[in-house]
Amino acid sequence: MQEKTLKAHELAHEGVKRKLLAVLKEEGYELNEDLADRVEHFLSCVVRRPDTNAIAEVLEWLGAQRRQCKMQVETIPMQDVEQWAVDPSTGATRHETGEFFEVIGIRVSQGDQREQTEWCQPIIYQREMGILGILCQRINGECRYLLQAKAEPGNLYKLQISPTLQATVSNLKRAHGGRKPIFAEYFENPRPGSVIYATYQTEDGGRLYLKTNLNMLVEVDPDEALEIPDNFRWLSMYEIKQLLKYENTVNLHVRSIISPL
């Protein structure tokens, strides 16, 4: 019964897509692959499939992940931060390995378009690039996106819905001595033709100095079976868009990656 319902939904979806494209053609729009992709994406944002999990269920899953998270965060004096110290030659605060990032000082001048024209401030300087990536896969004819409930020490409620991969080069090299991020191989060595897009984007220039991330969307073959941990979940674009309405739920990196779609 469920299979018949899904098939009927797919047929209705294609019918609506053809009607929208026909209307656009009548209005003088040039029908091409990009326009068809945008219509397809629009429908994926506004139409909920019969087998799509309710938003309440996704929020319940996120709430359970938050309750299970044992990570504790407390603020401590900077001099008590282990493996980090001030470099006497530069004054920058850096990790003993030279990896990750530094906290440096900058002086800004001629900032006529800002509230002040000159000021000094500390800023985070990370020479290496980060990779922010989402895996997607066609499941029952619909594109789903693999996201995770990821713990970050600065998050409200500890966990937010985050990309499949959210890592710096230091993370990927395991400079911290811990585990390599799961699913990293799909983004470090993607199979030919699997990358839907990969673009370099900058982070907040008020807090990070010359910081660039590689945003990636990578497609997995429909018949490839992935082992998905409990803190990961396939979501439709409809679900992601709906979850954006909830405070402190979807992190900024997910928003950045899906924005070109």
Summary of the structure (lengths in Angstrom):
residues: 261
radius of gyration: 22.0
end to end distance: 32.6
largest distance: 70.9
contacts: 661
relative contact order: 0.15
helix: 30%
strand: 28%
